[in-house]
Amino acid sequence: MLIDTVLFYAFALLTLGGGLLCITRRNAVHSAISLIVSLLGVAGLYLMQQAEFLFAVQIVLYVGGIMVLFLFVIMLVNLDDAAKERQFNRQWMIALVATLAVAAEIGYFLYRGRDAFHIAVASTVGNVQQVADSLFSEYLLPFEIASVLLLVAVVGSVIMAKKRI
Amino acid sequence: MHPVTTIHYLVLSAALLLIGTVGVLTRRNVVIVLMSIELILNAVNINLIAFSHAWKNINGQIFAIFVITDAVAEAAVGLGILIALFRNKETVLADEIDLLKW
């Protein structure tokens, strides 16, 4: 139980620290690297909750796919001028106040509901098998719709990036 | 030390969501705004997995897979828009895109 607690706080530190660095760095490449650290922390949290399939998906898809796409675009559009400019917009004070209001709201609800949560017990069936059973029987239609969504996204991004539409 | 319960994960996910929200609302660089959206979606996923684990119900993980699918589609289209924007306006700062403002 102790190792679980230590690992949880280590991954939580990675996640939150990476997130904070991501939104405060001036250089977009540094932000992307911090985001990768944060996503790896999230992957560790998935593994701690017996979501092995999502752990693999998180690493392969997010860290290996999306972040490479981000870095590619950062290299493609020249961000050197943007790094010299003001990094935060003029409404940052209002934004912080609004976020603090949301934080107070979420904190209040979690505090009121804190007794409803308990320590979960690990299940015995393999995680990937469970996911596949559910995904290809009960959620087959949403699965196919998701594939159509990805097709639309592929066509859309190609159209967007074309020189002449 | 206390054992880790579901509420730990919920607090962590709330914190990550708020970090992402601050990033979206305050940064000027569109690339970092898109990255903050990824942070928000990951916070949602932590929440879904935590409840999936707590109630031994696989549906939360299935939903997390769909959230990741949406994140991929959003990142691809968003970065495509960003490239088109940079080609036309030579800027990646969100508050300089004000064609519709009077």
Interface residues (C-beta under 8 A of the other chain):
Chain A: M1 L2 D4 T5 V6 F8 A12 T15 L16 G19 L20 C22 I23 A28 S31 A32 L35 S38 L39 V42 L45 Y46 M48 Q49 Q50 A51 F53 L54 V57 Q58 L61 Y62 G65 I66 L69 F70 V73 I74 L76 V77 L79 A82 E85 R86 Q87 F88 N89 R90 Q91 W92 A95 L96 A98 T99 V102 A103 I106 G107 L110 R114 F117 H118 I119 A120 V121 S123 N127 Q130 V131 D133 S134 L135 Y139 P142 A146 L149 L150 V152 A153 V154 G156 S157 V158 I159 M160 A161 K163
Chain B: M1 H2 P3 V4 T5 T6 I7 H8 Y9 L10 V11 L12 A14 A15 L16 L17 L18 I19 G20 T21 V22 G23 L25 T26 R27 R28 N29 V31 I32 L34 M35 S36 E38 L39 N42 N45 I46 I49 A50 S52 H53 A54 W55 K56 I58 N59 Q61 I62 A64 I65 F66 I68 T69 D70 A71 V72 A73 E74 A75 A76 V77 L79 G80 I81 L82 I83 A84 F86 R87 T91 V92 L93 A94 D95
